[in-house]
Amino acid sequence: MELRVLSRLMKMINSNSLEEANKALYAVSALIRNNLTSQELFYAEAGGWMLQVDYLRFIIMLILF
């Protein structure tokens, strides 16, 4: 986590590219799974809010495309 990978991936989740956003979300989930320190960093960077917003964005994109 010294390289701020989690922070960079969380920014990539907001990409306009659905493929890039999905890959970044998958990578974030792999990083924080069973890792309490990473989970704390995730929530410190508004991860909970981001999941709600991205879930809604994903549903809208499915409907539109």
Phi, psi and omega in degrees: 000354180297334183274006180060036181298317182299316179298317179295318180294322180294328175290324180292334179299331180274012181297152174286342178276118180299322180297314179296318180297318179295317179295320179294318179296320177297317180295320178298316181298324177293323181290323186266349180297125178057029180226096185300319180298316179293323178296321178295318177297320179301310180289330177295333179260030177064037181296321179298316178295319182298320179297319179295314181294315182291327177296315179296318179298320179297315180297317179297318180295323177296321181291317184285329184250000000 
